[in-house]
Amino acid sequence: MEIIKTDCGLCINSCGVDAYVEDGKLVKIEGTKENWLNEGELCEKAEHLVENIYSPTRLKYPMKKVDGKFQRISWDQALSEIAAKLLELREKYGAHTLATWTGSVGVEHFEMAAFNQRFAKAFGSPNFFNPEGICFRTRILSRQITFGRYPVEEPRYADCIFLWGHNPEESYPPQAKIIRKRVQEGAKLVVIDPKRIPLAKEGIYQSIRPGTDCFLALAMINVIIAEDLWDKEFVDKWTSGFDKLVEHVKDYTPEKAEAVTGVPATEVRRFARMFANTERACIVEGVGHLNQYANGLQTERAFCILMSITGNIDRPGGWVTCPQIRLADLRVAVEEKNLGHEEYPVFHQFGKRTPPYGSASMMTEAIITEKPYPIKAFISSGSNPALTFPDTNRFIEAVKNLELFVSIDPYMTETCQMADYALPACTSLEETGVGGFPYAISYCIPYILLRKKVIEPLHESKPIWQIWSELGHKAGLGEYFPWKSDDEVAEHFFSTSGVTMEQLKEHPEGVYFGKVDYNIYDKIGFGTDTKKIEIYSGRMEELGFPGIPTHVEPQQSRAADPVMGEQYPEVLLTGARRVEWIGAQMRDIPALRVRIPEAEAEFSPVTAKKYDVINGEMIGVETPRGMIKIKAKVTEDMRPGVVSIPHGWGGANVNILLDAKVRDEVSGYITMRGNACRIVKLAY
């Protein structure tokens, strides 16, 4: 029996695991006790990694669809035919006819995202898309706009934690453990969420009307300024635009906040005083929840300002600048601008470097309309957009306009079923690569490890980097793909990092590559043009948007659209996480499926009574885009008028209910939360 220390690779937490291998087969998974993050503990999905690796839904061989049915073909035939078709389409429509997409697991699977990008750009196309065009990136961007860099939350040292739109026990279990421990040590906890999550029992819980978080943050700032509670020394020395903020927030009174958000004025004042009067305060928010409202980017900016005026930047327990490891950059320059470059200038043009991905919200529309040009080839890797991309019917319509559709994945997903070619990738435990990388981003710990191959790739599967490389050679792009093995690829990535493969092999549990330097601004200032925190952004105004955050109503709320609100009176929230799943993955694991056999729509008894619905009943949930049938889960924990549905369920796909044309005007993100819906009583 061999024990190999690596990381899980299922989600961004990248917890340490001990993989037990016997006769070349993975037989058991345990948590790595010496891993600083999970300390030997594993979530429910990681406990079933063995079943996931050996799942009967694994895609075993390259498959080609012929007359509507898949036939097994060789790798050489598959890659040769795909490359030939790509070259034919490029000759006919130009290189931008190719669009590539990689899933959110590309954050954890560094090689997949890097090689996907490299192929698209080497081919000459700007059209590389990933979920950061509809999730999370605005959180990074808002902090870069404000600070010129990306500080992250450090709740393990905080004395006051505002858990805002985030349920870490379902999505970030190690973070939930950190928060619980800190609360036990005496930290104050405030949970702001339309749902009363279990952690709310450890502190103060406040329900809020979905999509009004920016207003609440600005009202708290109003109180902090009116009551002279801001950190004057820090604000005077290290911020610009505070005078404009003072005038701006005068309209955001606690009383107005109560009318807009549903948070009592007395609580607005209490939260503001608590936050400002605690030396180490920290806002901890969800992965994508608050990004995906109509006002996502400006909400993130409001949080940045609230943290700044209370002096909680680069202070232990606040938002802290973490050392970053610089892995080798595989991107290839392309002159043509990303899709969305002109339509969403803040997202694409704010900084000195344009993001490598286009606005995903525009992807399906461009394929359907062939504007600004025909996109006729689409390659998806490590993702299941036929189920997980918002506005599913629009995605399906787009697929019909393609001349080449390829899906690269370890499993025969819904997306693979729709594709012309389905190519089998191996899982992260079947290849060597960069591991533990998200730690520095998520937990402010400068730590990295080598993700080690635990077993050989099953069946005829290959590492995704190798699939892209071999396709590159077939398409005449071999000069861009010189690597021959996992180790060569990993060594190349680490070549610019200051960490060597030898170090990583000597320390299989991982290595630290730096330490947090608090008050770093005293040495180098901030990364903005003014070298200060930019409360007011002149650059945002140049690009046509408010330089200080303002409240924007969700497009389909009663306040914004009374007619819509009359027809669809409830508020839809999508994408609630469950610890058993990651996206649409692992639904076929029996031990997990028995815990949650089917999708459920959560809403309050008040909402249930309104529609004469009981717990466990099959209902319809409808929006202007369509209707799904789903099981009702009636719970006192949900705010009245709110319906929350997780994504990733094939039989009750909530993404059918979303509209890809309803977007945040600043970021271009599709509005996935705060949309209008209604419950439909089904006839039997």
C-alpha positions in Angstrom: 0.0 0.0 0.0 1.4 3.4 -1.1 0.2 6.6 0.5 0.5 9.7 -1.7 0.0 13.2 -0.3 -1.7 15.5 -2.7 -4.8 17.8 -2.8 -8.4 17.1 -3.5 -8.9 19.2 -6.6 -12.7 19.1 -6.4 -13.1 22.8 -5.4 -11.2 26.0 -4.7 -10.4 24.9 -1.2 -8.0 22.3 -2.5 -7.8 20.5 0.9 -4.9 18.1 1.5 -5.6 14.4 1.0 -3.8 11.2 1.6 -4.4 8.8 -1.3 -4.0 5.1 -0.6 -3.0 3.2 -3.7 -2.7 -0.6 -4.0 -1.7 -2.4 -7.2 -2.2 0.8 -9.2 -5.7 1.3 -7.9 -7.0 4.1 -5.6 -8.6 2.3 -2.7 -9.1 5.0 0.0 -8.9 8.8 0.6 -8.2 10.4 4.0 -7.5 14.0 4.9 -3.9 15.0 5.4 -3.5 15.8 9.1 -0.5 18.0 8.6 -2.2 20.1 6.0 -2.7 23.5 7.7 -6.1 24.1 6.1 -8.2 21.0 6.6 -6.1 19.4 9.4 -7.2 15.9 8.3 -10.9 16.7 7.9 -12.7 16.2 4.6 -16.1 17.4 3.4 -18.7 14.9 2.2 -17.9 15.0 -1.5 -14.1 14.6 -0.9 -14.9 11.5 1.2 -16.3 9.9 -1.9 -13.4 10.7 -4.3 -12.8 7.0 -4.9 -16.4 6.5 -6.2 -16.0 9.6 -8.3 -12.8 8.5 -10.0 -14.3 5.1 -10.8 -17.8 6.4 -11.7 -19.7 4.4 -14.3 -20.4 7.7 -16.0 -16.7 8.2 -16.9 -16.1 9.0 -20.6 -13.8 6.2 -21.6 -12.9 6.8 -25.2 -13.0 9.5 -27.9 -16.5 9.5 -29.3 -17.9 11.0 -32.5 -21.6 11.6 -33.2 -22.7 10.0 -36.5 -26.3 10.2 -37.5 -27.2 11.3 -34.0 -25.5 8.4 -32.2 -22.0 8.3 -30.7 -19.4 6.0 -32.2 -16.0 5.1 -30.6 -13.1 6.4 -32.6 -9.3 6.7 -32.1 -7.6 9.7 -30.6 -5.8 10.3 -33.9 -9.0 10.3 -35.9 -10.7 12.6 -33.4 -8.0 15.2 -33.2 -7.2 15.1 -36.9 -10.9 15.7 -37.8 -11.4 18.4 -35.2 -8.2 20.2 -36.3 -9.2 20.0 -40.0 -12.6 21.4 -39.3 -11.1 24.3 -37.3 -8.7 25.2 -40.1 -11.6 25.0 -42.6 -13.7 27.3 -40.4 -10.8 29.8 -39.8 -10.3 30.0 -43.6 -14.0 30.7 -44.1 -14.8 33.1 -41.2 -11.5 34.2 -39.6 -9.8 32.9 -36.4 -12.5 34.6 -34.2 -14.9 31.9 -35.3 -13.5 29.7 -32.5 -14.8 30.1 -28.9 -13.4 28.1 -26.1 -14.9 27.7 -22.6 -13.5 26.2 -19.4 -15.4 25.6 -16.2 -15.0 27.0 -12.8 -12.8 24.0 -11.9 -10.3 25.7 -14.1 -9.5 27.9 -11.1 -8.4 24.8 -9.2 -7.1 23.0 -12.3 -4.6 25.5 -13.4 -3.3 23.6 -16.3 -6.7 23.2 -17.9 -7.4 27.0 -18.0 -3.9 27.9 -19.1 -3.8 25.4 -22.0 -7.4 26.3 -23.1 -6.3 29.9 -23.3 -3.1 29.1 -25.0 -4.8 27.2 -27.8 -7.5 29.8 -28.5 -5.0 32.6 -28.6 -2.4 30.6 -30.6 -5.2 29.9 -33.1 -5.7 33.6 -33.3 -9.1 33.9 -31.5 -9.8 36.4 -28.7 -12.8 34.3 -27.7 -11.7 32.5 -24.5 -14.5 32.4 -22.0 -14.8 31.1 -18.4 -17.0 31.7 -15.4 -15.0 34.7 -14.3 -16.9 36.5 -17.0 -20.1 35.9 -15.0 -18.8 35.2 -11.4 -16.2 36.3 -8.9 -14.1 38.5 -11.1 -16.0 41.7 -10.2 -15.0 41.0 -6.6 -11.4 41.1 -7.6 -11.9 44.0 -10.0 -13.7 46.1 -7.4 -10.8 45.8 -5.0 -8.3 46.5 -7.8 -10.2 49.6 -8.6 -10.2 50.7 -5.0 -6.8 49.5 -3.7 -4.8 48.8 -6.9 -4.4 45.2 -5.7 -6.5 42.4 -4.3 -6.6 42.1 -0.5 -8.5 39.1 0.9 -10.4 38.4 4.1 -8.6 37.2 7.2 -11.3 36.3 9.7 -9.1 34.1 11.8 -7.8 37.3 13.5 -11.0 39.4 13.4 -12.9 40.6 16.4 -16.0 41.4 14.4 -17.1 39.4 11.4 -19.8 40.4 9.0 -20.8 37.2 7.1 -22.6 38.8 4.2 -24.4 36.7 1.7 -22.3 33.6 2.4 -22.9 30.2 3.9 -19.3 28.8 4.2 -20.4 25.5 5.8 -21.8 24.5 2.4 -19.1 26.0 0.2 -16.0 26.7 2.2 -16.0 24.3 5.2 -12.5 25.2 6.3 -13.5 28.9 6.4 -16.6 28.0 8.4 -14.4 26.2 10.9 -12.1 29.2 11.2 -15.1 31.5 11.8 -16.7 29.2 14.4 -13.4 29.0 16.3 -13.0 32.8 16.2 -16.5 33.3 17.6 -15.8 30.9 20.4 -12.7 33.0 21.2 -14.9 36.0 21.6 -15.4 37.6 18.2 -18.8 39.2 17.3 -20.6 37.7 14.4 -23.3 39.3 12.2 -25.0 37.3 9.4 -26.7 39.3 6.7 -28.6 37.0 4.3 -32.1 36.3 3.0 -31.7 32.9 4.7 -31.0 32.2 8.3 -28.0 29.8 8.0 -26.7 27.6 10.8 -23.8 30.0 11.6 -26.4 32.7 12.4 -27.1 30.9 15.7 -23.6 32.0 16.8 -24.3 35.7 16.5 -26.8 38.3 15.2 -28.9 37.4 12.2 -30.4 40.0 9.9 -32.6 39.2 6.9 -32.3 41.5 3.9 -34.3 42.1 0.7 -32.2 40.5 -2.1 -30.3 42.9 -4.2 -30.2 45.8 -1.8 -26.9 45.1 -0.1 -25.2 48.1 -1.6 -27.8 50.4 0.0 -27.3 48.8 3.4 -23.5 49.2 3.1 -23.9 52.9 2.1 -26.3 53.5 5.0 -23.8 52.0 7.4 -21.2 54.4 6.0 -23.7 57.3 6.5 -23.9 56.5 10.2 -20.2 56.1 10.6 -19.6 59.5 9.1 -22.5 61.2 10.8 -21.4 59.9 14.2 -17.7 60.7 13.6 -16.7 57.0 13.9 -14.3 56.7 10.9 -10.6 56.1 11.3 -9.5 59.7 10.7 -5.8 59.2 10.7 -6.0 56.4 8.1 -8.6 58.1 6.0 -6.7 61.4 5.9 -3.4 59.8 5.0 -4.3 56.9 2.8 -7.6 57.6 1.0 -8.7 60.0 -1.7 -12.3 61.1 -2.4 -13.6 61.0 1.2 -15.1 64.5 0.8 -17.2 63.3 -2.1 -18.3 60.3 -0.1 -19.5 62.5 2.7 -21.9 64.3 0.4 -22.9 61.2 -1.5 -24.0 59.1 1.5 -26.2 61.8 3.0 -29.1 60.4 0.9 -28.5 56.9 2.3 -30.1 57.4 5.7 -31.0 54.4 8.0 -34.6 55.3 7.6 -34.4 55.1 3.8 -32.4 51.9 4.2 -35.2 50.4 6.2 -37.7 51.2 3.4 -35.4 49.8 0.7 -33.7 46.8 2.3 -36.1 45.7 5.0 -33.4 46.2 7.7 -34.7 48.3 10.6 -33.1 51.7 11.0 -32.1 50.8 14.5 -30.2 47.8 13.3 -28.5 49.8 10.5 -27.1 52.1 13.3 -26.2 49.2 15.5 -24.3 47.4 12.8 -22.5 50.6 11.8 -21.4 51.3 15.4 -20.4 47.7 16.0 -18.3 47.6 12.8 -16.6 50.9 13.3 -15.9 50.6 17.0 -14.2 47.2 16.7 -10.5 47.4 16.1 -10.4 44.4 13.8 -13.5 44.1 11.6 -13.9 42.0 8.5 -16.6 41.5 5.8 -16.6 37.9 4.6 -18.8 37.4 1.5 -19.8 34.5 -0.7 -17.9 33.3 -3.8 -20.3 34.7 -6.4 -23.6 35.5 -4.6 -23.3 39.3 -4.4 -21.5 39.6 -7.7 -24.5 38.3 -9.6 -27.1 40.9 -8.7 -28.0 43.8 -11.0 -25.6 46.0 -9.0 -22.9 43.5 -8.2 -19.7 45.5 -9.0 -20.9 48.6 -7.1 -21.9 46.5 -4.1 -18.4 45.1 -4.0 -17.0 48.7 -4.2 -19.3 49.7 -1.3 -17.8 46.9 0.8 -14.3 48.2 -0.1 -15.2 51.7 1.1 -16.7 50.4 4.3 -13.6 48.4 5.1 -11.4 51.4 4.2 -13.0 54.2 6.2 -12.8 52.0 9.3 -9.0 51.3 8.7 -9.5 47.6 8.2 -7.1 47.3 5.3 -3.8 45.4 5.7 -4.6 45.1 9.4 -4.7 41.7 11.0 -8.2 40.4 10.9 -9.3 42.7 8.1 -8.6 42.5 4.4 -5.0 41.7 3.9 -2.6 41.7 1.0 -1.2 38.2 0.6 2.1 37.5 -1.2 1.4 36.1 -4.7 3.3 33.3 -6.4 4.0 34.1 -10.1 3.5 31.0 -12.2 4.7 31.0 -15.8 2.2 32.8 -18.1 1.1 30.7 -21.1 -1.0 33.3 -22.8 -0.4 34.3 -26.3 -1.1 37.9 -27.4 -4.0 38.5 -29.8 -4.6 42.0 -31.3 -8.4 41.6 -31.6 -10.4 42.7 -28.5 -12.4 40.5 -26.3 -16.1 40.2 -26.8 -17.6 42.9 -24.5 -14.6 45.2 -24.7 -16.6 48.2 -25.8 -20.0 47.3 -24.2 -18.5 46.8 -20.7 -15.5 49.1 -20.5 -15.1 48.9 -16.7 -14.6 45.2 -16.9 -12.3 45.2 -19.9 -10.6 48.5 -20.0 -10.2 49.7 -16.4 -6.7 48.4 -15.7 -3.5 48.3 -17.6 -4.0 44.7 -18.6 -7.1 43.5 -20.3 -8.5 40.3 -18.8 -7.8 37.3 -20.9 -11.5 36.3 -21.1 -14.5 37.8 -22.9 -17.9 38.7 -21.4 -19.5 35.3 -21.1 -22.9 37.0 -20.9 -22.5 37.9 -24.6 -21.3 34.5 -25.7 -24.6 32.7 -26.6 -26.1 35.8 -28.2 -23.0 36.2 -30.5 -23.3 32.6 -31.6 -27.0 33.0 -32.4 -26.9 36.4 -34.1 -23.5 35.9 -35.7 -22.7 39.5 -34.5 -20.2 41.0 -34.4 -19.0 37.9 -36.5 -19.9 34.2 -36.9 -18.8 32.0 -34.1 -19.1 28.5 -35.6 -16.8 26.4 -33.4 -17.1 25.9 -29.7 -14.9 23.8 -27.5 -15.8 23.2 -23.8 -13.3 21.7 -21.4 -13.9 20.6 -17.8 -17.4 22.1 -17.7 -21.1 21.3 -18.3 -22.5 24.5 -19.7 -25.6 22.7 -21.2 -26.7 22.4 -17.6 -24.8 25.1 -15.6 -24.7 28.1 -18.0 -27.4 30.7 -17.2 -30.3 30.8 -19.6 -30.0 27.2 -20.7 -32.5 27.4 -23.6 -30.4 30.2 -25.1 -27.3 28.1 -24.9 -29.1 25.2 -26.6 -30.3 27.5 -29.3 -26.7 28.7 -29.8 -25.4 25.2 -30.1 -27.7 24.6 -33.1 -25.9 27.4 -35.0 -22.5 25.8 -34.6 -20.7 23.8 -37.2 -18.3 22.2 -34.7 -19.0 21.5 -31.0 -16.4 19.6 -28.9 -16.6 18.7 -25.2 -13.6 17.6 -23.2 -14.5 16.1 -19.9 -13.9 13.1 -17.6 -17.6 12.3 -17.6 -20.4 11.8 -20.2 -22.2 15.0 -19.2 -25.2 16.7 -20.7 -22.8 18.9 -22.6 -20.9 15.8 -24.0 -24.3 14.3 -25.1 -24.9 17.4 -27.2 -21.4 17.6 -28.8 -20.2 16.4 -32.1 -17.1 15.0 -30.4 -16.7 14.0 -26.8 -13.1 13.6 -25.6 -12.2 11.8 -22.3 -10.0 13.8 -19.9 -8.6 12.3 -16.8 -9.3 13.6 -13.4 -6.9 15.7 -11.3 -5.7 12.6 -9.4 -4.6 11.0 -12.6 -2.0 13.7 -13.5 0.7 15.8 -11.9 0.2 19.6 -11.7 -0.1 22.7 -9.7 -1.9 22.1 -6.4 -3.0 24.2 -3.5 -2.8 27.4 -5.6 -6.2 28.9 -4.5 -5.1 29.0 -0.9 -3.3 32.3 -1.3 -6.3 33.7 -3.0 -8.9 32.5 -0.5 -7.3 32.2 2.8 -4.3 34.6 2.7 -1.8 31.8 3.3 1.2 31.8 0.9 1.2 28.1 0.4 1.5 25.8 -2.6 2.0 22.1 -3.2 2.6 19.7 -6.1 -0.6 17.9 -7.1 0.7 14.4 -7.7 -0.4 11.7 -10.0 -2.0 9.1 -7.8 -2.9 6.6 -10.5 -2.5 6.3 -14.2 -5.2 7.8 -16.4 -8.2 5.4 -16.7 -9.3 3.9 -19.9 -8.1 6.1 -22.8 -8.4 9.4 -20.9 -5.6 12.0 -21.1 -4.7 15.1 -19.1 -6.5 18.1 -20.6 -3.2 20.0 -21.2 -2.1 17.1 -23.3 -5.4 17.0 -25.3 -5.0 20.8 -26.1 -1.3 20.2 -27.0 -2.0 17.3 -29.3 -4.8 19.2 -31.0 -2.4 22.2 -31.4 0.1 20.0 -33.2 -2.7 18.7 -35.5 -3.7 22.3 -36.2 -0.2 23.4 -37.1 0.5 25.1 -33.8 3.0 22.7 -32.5 5.6 25.4 -31.7 3.3 26.6 -28.9 3.1 23.2 -27.3 6.7 21.8 -26.7 5.9 19.9 -23.5 5.9 16.1 -23.5 4.9 15.2 -19.9 3.1 16.3 -16.8 6.4 16.9 -15.0 7.7 19.1 -17.8 4.5 21.2 -17.7 4.6 21.5 -13.9 8.3 22.4 -14.0 7.6 25.1 -16.6 4.8 26.7 -14.4 7.0 26.7 -11.3 10.0 28.1 -13.3 9.0 31.7 -12.5 7.7 31.1 -9.0 10.8 30.9 -6.8 9.7 27.5 -5.8 11.4 24.5 -7.4 10.0 21.0 -8.2 12.7 19.6 -6.0 11.4 21.6 -3.0 7.9 20.5 -3.7 8.9 16.8 -4.0 10.9 17.0 -0.8 7.8 18.5 1.0 4.8 16.6 -0.3 2.6 18.3 2.2 3.4 21.7 0.5 5.6 24.7 1.1 5.2 28.3 2.2 6.6 30.8 -0.3 6.3 34.0 1.8 4.6 35.7 4.7 1.9 38.3 5.1 3.3 41.8 5.5 0.8 44.0 7.4 0.7 47.7 6.8 2.5 47.2 3.5 1.1 50.5 2.3 3.7 52.2 4.6 6.4 50.8 2.4 4.9 51.0 -1.1 1.5 52.8 -0.9 -1.4 51.4 -2.8 -1.4 50.3 -6.4 -3.7 53.0 -7.7 -2.6 56.0 -9.7 -2.8 58.2 -6.6 -1.0 55.5 -4.5 -4.0 55.8 -2.1 -7.2 54.0 -1.6 -9.6 55.5 -4.2 -12.9 55.9 -2.5 -13.9 58.0 -5.5 -12.8 56.6 -8.9 -12.3 59.2 -11.6 -11.5 56.4 -14.0 -14.9 54.8 -13.5 -16.5 58.1 -14.3 -14.4 58.4 -17.5 -15.8 55.1 -18.5 -19.3 56.3 -18.0 -20.3 55.0 -14.5 -20.6 56.6 -11.0 -17.2 57.1 -9.3 -18.8 56.3 -6.0 -21.2 53.3 -5.6 -25.0 53.9 -5.8 -27.9 51.6 -5.2 -29.5 50.1 -8.3 -32.7 48.2 -8.1 -32.8 44.6 -9.4 -34.3 45.0 -12.9 -37.3 42.8 -12.2 -38.2 44.0 -8.7 -41.5 45.7 -7.9 -39.8 49.0 -7.5 -38.0 48.8 -10.9 -40.8 47.1 -12.8 -44.3 47.2 -11.1 -45.9 45.3 -14.0 -43.4 42.5 -13.8 -43.7 42.5 -10.0 -47.4 42.0 -10.2 -47.1 39.1 -12.5 -44.1 37.5 -10.8 -44.3 38.7 -7.2 -41.6 36.5 -5.6 -37.8 36.9 -5.7 -35.7 34.1 -7.2 -32.2 33.2 -5.9 -30.2 30.6 -7.8 -27.0 28.7 -7.1 -27.2 28.0 -3.4 -24.4 25.7 -2.5 -24.6 22.3 -0.9 -21.5 20.7 0.5 -22.3 17.3 -1.2 -22.0 18.8 -4.7 -19.6 21.0 -6.7 -21.6 22.5 -9.5 -23.4 19.7 -11.4 -20.8 17.1 -10.4 -21.1 13.9 -8.3 -24.9 13.6 -8.6 -24.3 9.9 -9.5 -22.6 9.0 -6.2 -25.2 6.8 -4.4 -23.9 7.7 -0.9 -24.4 11.5 -1.7 -27.6 11.1 -3.7 -29.3 9.4 -0.8 -28.7 12.5 1.3 -30.4 14.7 -1.2 -32.4 12.6 -3.7 -33.8 15.5 -5.7 -33.7 19.2 -6.2 -35.7 21.4 -3.8 -37.0 24.9 -3.9 -36.8 26.6 -0.5 -39.3 29.2 0.7 -41.0 30.3 3.8 -44.3 29.2 5.3 -45.7 32.6 4.5 -45.0 32.1 0.8 -46.2 28.5 1.0 -49.6 29.6 2.5 -50.0 32.2 -0.2 -49.9 29.5 -2.9 -51.6 26.8 -0.8 -48.4 24.6 -1.0 -47.2 22.1 1.6 -43.7 20.8 2.3 -42.6 18.0 -0.1 -45.2 18.9 -2.7 -44.2 19.0 -6.4 -44.6 22.6 -7.6 -43.8 24.7 -10.6 -41.5 27.7 -10.4 -41.9 30.1 -13.3 -40.2 33.2 -14.7 -40.7 35.0 -18.1 -38.1 32.6 -19.5 -39.8 29.3 -18.6 -40.9 26.9 -15.8 -39.4 24.0 -14.0 -41.0 21.4 -11.8 -39.4 20.9 -8.4 -40.0 19.7 -4.9 -41.1 22.3 -2.3 -39.0 22.7 0.9 -40.9 24.9 3.3 -38.6 26.4 6.0 -38.8 29.1 8.6 -35.2 30.1 7.8 -36.1 31.7 4.4 -37.2 35.3 4.1 -40.9 35.6 3.0 -41.2 36.2 -0.7 -37.9 34.6 -1.6 -37.5 31.3 -3.5 -34.0 29.7 -3.4 -33.1 27.0 -5.9 -29.6 25.3 -6.3 -28.2 24.7 -9.7 -26.8 21.6 -11.3 -29.9 19.4 -11.3 -30.7 18.0 -14.7 -34.3 17.3 -13.8 -35.0 20.7 -12.3 -32.5 23.0 -14.1 -32.9 26.4 -12.5 -30.8 28.0 -15.3 -33.8 27.6 -17.6 -35.4 30.4 -15.6 -32.7 33.0 -16.2 -32.4 35.5 -18.9 -28.9 36.1 -20.3 -29.9 39.6 -21.5 -30.6 40.8 -18.0 -27.2 42.1 -16.8 -25.3 44.3 -14.5 -24.7 47.3 -16.7 -21.3 48.0 -15.2 -19.7 44.5 -15.2 -21.9 42.8 -17.9 -22.6 39.9 -15.5 -25.8 38.0 -16.1 -28.3 38.7 -13.2 -28.7 35.3 -11.6 -30.1 36.5 -8.3 -33.0 38.9 -7.5 -35.1 38.0 -10.5 -38.8 37.9 -10.5 -40.6 34.5 -10.2 -43.9 32.9 -9.1 -44.9 29.5 -7.7 -47.4 27.5 -9.8 -49.7 25.0 -8.1 -49.6 21.9 -10.2 -52.7 19.9 -11.1 -52.7 16.2 -10.5 
